[in-house]
Amino acid sequence: MTLPLNPAMRATDPPPVMEARRWIEGVTFSADRPLINVSQAAPVAPPPLPLRQALAEAALNDPQAHLYGPVLGLPALRAEIAGQWSAAYGGRVDPDQVAITQGCNQAFTAVMSTLAGPGDEVILPTPWYFNHKMWLDMASVMAVPLGTGQGLIPDAAEAARMITPKTRAIVLVSPNNPGGVEYPAETLAAFAILCRAKGIALVVDETYRDFDSRSGRPHDLFTDPDWAETLIQLYSFSKAYRLTGHRVGSITASAGRLAEVEKFLDTVAICPSQLGQIGALWGMRNLGDWVAGERLEILARRKAMTSGFAALRGWKLRGCGAYFAYVSHPFDLSSDVICKRLVTECSVLMLPGTMFQPADFASGKSEMRIAFANVDAAGIATLFDRLSRWRP
């Protein structure tokens, strides 16, 4: 007898990163050609030593670090985010407009649970971040793909034509995953105007904001005194402070929205990790210069990607920034077939564009995502050398 399975769960694609990891199971990589893994955008090094020492001190000497905390997060961390966001974005963010979550993915699921239900629609620019699409599928919410063309920048006028009475939100990711592109402030402003006029939410995922190549604030959305009527911002501490295993993210939204978010969070995790929040707070207060150095290193690797791309004859660099390059290959084979072959024939693991597009979008078959943040300049040069030599 087979137990029941939620049809929405059955219809949801498996996690792409986990699927790609299965491609390397049982494969032996030689010492002279080790695997270059550019499949996932997550730090592989631990947090800097001072942050680890702060975590250890809390674990040993702070009894509260091992107890349940407030569902919406530690007040001190919420206040710190509000203060730093207000300064960085030139607007006003209050502590009660900030919530802490178990990573940015949970921030997205919590927000979407308050915005959309079965049969509703949410607009996602393509190529999209696959976990966003997966959650909408599991929640029986229709993900409406918004094509972005060669420049990978979505157009608000095009999105306006896709809005229906069922549309509840538009989701933007900048710097983008998987495209790497940084959305112009004008683009974000146009979407904010559109969403306000239509009475829908603008959800902006800024997981990679700390690695934006531009100086100053990336947009003016928070300078609007009424920003909370339309804007919901998501953020992750995983990348900036290497806290991936501690799962700390945040939501910045209206206090009323967060009261609804609290219902979701209480039933899923009760509260965010206390130690993770302690680490995030310590990092925000003490690691500004260190994060700035991390940003410069990522920008150097981005430069190595863009300058070295000329070695790949026939390939096209569609977008590059933060942790990602999004590229088109010149071969007749589909990208999912090529990526599997690259594991054994080039010792390279990357994700095909088919994982970031609807199944009926032909463009995904000619595209790939390269997550280059964990590969230094020498490794990037080796990656280009291997890809330039490969032929189907």
N, C-alpha and C positions, 0 to 999 in steps of 0.2 A: 504494500500500500504506500503510495507516494503522498507525503504531506503537502498541504496547499502552499502555493507560492504567489505572492502579490504580483499580478500581471505587470504592474509598473516596474517592479524590480527586475522581472524577467526581461523586460524590454530595454533595460539600461545596459549600456556597453560595459564591459569589465574595465577596471582601472588601467589606463594605458601604461603607466610606468611599471606596474606589476607585470603586465603582459610582456613588456620589453625585457624585463629581467628574466623571464622564462626563456627568452631566446638565447641567453648565454649559459643556461644550465647545461652542464656536461661538456661545455666547450673548453678546451685547453688553450691558453694563450702563452706563447713562448716568451722567454726572458728578453729576447732581442726585438720582440714586437708585442708589448703588453697591450691590454685593452685600453682604448681611449673611450671613456664613458662620458658622452655629452647628451645623455638622455634626460637628466633630471636637474632642476635648478634648485639645489639645496646645498648649503655649506657642508663640507665633509670634515672640516677641522672643528675642534671644540671651541667654546668661547675663550676669550683671552684670560690669562691666568688671574688677574685681579677680580674678574667677574666670577670665575670659578671659586675663588677664595671667599667672595661675598656669599655665594650660594652655600658653601660648606659652613661658614660661620652661622648662617641662618638655620641650616639643618641641625647644627649641634646645639645652638644656644637660644633659639627663638621657638618656644613651645607653640605659638600661634601658627608657625609655618607648617604644622602637621595637622591642623584642624580645618573644618569647614570655614570658609570665609563668605563675605557677601556675594550673592549671586551675580551681581553686575560688576564685581571686582573690587580690589582694594581702593579705598578712597584716596590714598596718597598717590597711587598710580593714575587714577582717573584725573586727579587734579594736575599732575605733572603733564599728562598728555594735553589737557585743556590749555595749560599755560604755554607749552611749547608750540602747540598748533596755532594758538592765537598770535604768537609772535611770528611764526614762520609764514603764515598765510595772510597776515594783515587784517584779521577780523576778530570776532569775539566767539570763543567756544567756552562754555561753562562746564564744570565738572559733571553736572547731572546730564550733560549731553554726550557723555562718554561711557561706554561699557567695555569690559574686558571679556574676551572669549578664549576658548581653547583653540587657538590658532585662527588664521584668517578664513580658512574653509568653513569653520563653525560660524564665524561672523556672517558669512554669506548665507549659510543655511538658515540661521536664526532670522536674519533680515527678510529673506524670501518667504519664510513661514508666516511672517506678519503681513506680507504684501500680496501674496498670490496663493490661490488654491486650485483644486482640480478644474481644468477647463479654461483657466486664465492663461494669459500670454505674457511673455517677457522677451524683449528684443535683445539679442546678443550679436555684436559684430563678429564676423568671421574673418580669419580663423579665430575660434573661440578657445577660452581656457576650458579644458575638457571637464574638470570637476564642477564648474558652473552648470554645464549642460547635463551632467550626470544627476546632480541634485534636482534640477527641474524635471527631468524624466522620472525620477523616483517619486516626486511629489505630484505627478500627473499634470504639470504645468507645461504648456507648449512653449518651447524655445524657438523664437522666430529669428532666422538668420538674416543679418544685415551685411551684405557684401561690402568690402572695403577697397576693392580695386588694387591696382599696382602699388600704390603708396601705403596701403594698409591703414589709412586714416578714414574713419567713418564720417559720413556726411549727414548732418541733421535734417536737411531737406529730404533726403532719401528716406530717413527714418520716419519722418512725418507721414509719408505716404503708406507706411506699414502699420501705423497705429490704428487699432480698432477699439470698439467698446470693451473688449476683453483685455486690452493691454494694461498692465499694472506697473511696469518699470522698464527702463533702458539701463543696461549694465555696460560700463566702460572700464577698461583696465589700462592704466597709464603710469609709468612706462609699461608697455604691453607685454603680456604673456599670451601667445607665443611669439608675437611679431617683433618685439623689441623696440618698436617705434614709440616716440614720446609725442603724445597728442598736444598740438598747439593750444595755448590758452583760449584762442578764439573758437576752436572746435568745442571745447568743454563749455564755454559760455553759450554757444549756440544751442547745445543740447540742454543746458539748464533752462534757457528761455522756452524751448519747445516743451520740456517736461512740465514746467510751471503752467504754461498755457493749456496743456492737455490734462492737468491734474493727476499726473503720474510721477513716480519716483525716479530720480536720477541716482543710480548707485555707482559710485566711482571707487574702484579697487586700486589703492595706491601701495600695494605690497612692496614695490620696488622704488618708492619715492627717494630713498636715501642714495640711489645710484643714478639719479637723473643727471645728465651731462650739463644741463642748463644751470646758471647761477640765479639766485633769487627764487621767489615762489613760482611754481609751475602753472598756477592758475589763480584767478581772482574769485573763485566761487564763495569762499568764506568771507569776503569783504561785504557781501550783501547782508545787511542786518537781518533779513528774513530767510537766510540760507536754509534753515532747518525745515521750512515748509516743503522743500523739494529735494534737497541733497541728503544722501546717506553715504558717508565715506567709510571704507574698510582699510585696515592696515595690519601688517604682520611684523612681529619682532624676530621672526626666525632668521631673516637674512642679515639684517643690520648687526645683530648681536650674537649670531650663530646659536640661537636658542631653539633650534628645530625640535629637539626631543622634549622640550619643556612646554611646547604648545601654548603660545601667548599671542593673541591678536586683539584687535579693538574695532569697535563701531563708534562712529561719531554721527549722531542724529538727534532729532528732537527728543526731549525728555519723555514726551508722550509715547513716541515710537519705542523707546527703550523700556518703558513699562510693559509693553507687549512682548518685546524681546525677552524680558525677564521670565515670562511664563515658559518660553521654549527652553531657555538655558537651565532653568530649575529642573525640568523633567529629563534633560539629557545628561548634564554633568554636575548639577547642583551649584558648583562654583568652579572658577578657573583654578589651575594649579597655583598654590600659594608660593612655592619656591620659584616657579617660573615668573610670577608677577614680581617677586622680590628681586630677581635677576634683571627683569626688564626695567624696573624702577632704578636700580643701581646703575644700570647701563645708561639710561637717559640722563642721569645726574652726573656721571663721571667719565663717559667714554665718547664725548663729542669729537675730540681730536682723533681718537682711534677710528671711529666710524668714517671720519673725513679721509683718513689714510686708506681705509678699505675701499672707499669710493674711487680714489685715484687709481688704485690697483685695477679695479673693474674697468675704469675708463681706459687704462693702458691695454687691457686685454681686448676691449672693444676696438681700439685702434689697430691692434694686431690682426683682428678678424677682418676689418674693412680693408686694410692695406694688403693683406695676404690673399685676399679673395681673387685677385687677378690671376692667380696661378691656376684657378679652376676654369678651364676653357669650356665655354658653353653654359656654365652655371650663372645664375643671377642672384644677387643679394637683394632681397625684397625689403628687409628691415633689420636693423642691428642696434641694440642698446640694452642697458642694464645687464641682464643675465643671458640674453638670447640673440641669436641670428636666425632669421627665417629666410629660406633659400628655395630656389627652383633649380631642379636638375635637368639636364638635356637629353635624358635617355627615354626610350620608348616604353620601358617597364614602369609599372606603378611603384610609387614610393614605398608602399608597405612591403613589396617584394624586394626592392633594392635594400631597404634597411635591414631586412633579415639576412640577406647575402653579405652585407658589409660586415656583419659580426664575424663570420668565418673567413671571409676573403680579405678583409682589411683590418680586423681587430678594432672595429669602430662600432659603438652603439649609439644610435640617435633615433629620434621618433619621426615617423612619417606624417606628412600633412593630412593623411586620411584620418588621423586621430583628432584633428582640430577642425574638421569640416563635416557638414552633413554628408551622408553616404552618397547622395545623388549629385554632389558638387564635384565635377571632374577636376577642378583645380587642385584638390587635395592630393591627387595621384602624382602630381609633378612637383610637390613641395615637401620640405623637411624642416624640422626645428633643430637647431644646434644650441644646446645649453652650454655656453663656453666659460661660465664664471669659475668653474673648478679646474680649468686648464690654463697653465701659465703660457707665456709667449712661446717658449720652446715647444711645449705640447701642441699649441695651435699651429705652429709651423709644421710639426710632424703630421698633424691631422690633414693639413692641406696637401702635403706630399703624398700621403696615402690615397686621398681622394683623387688627386690629379692623375695618379697612375691606374686607377681602377677603370675597367671597362666591363660592360655586361657580356 
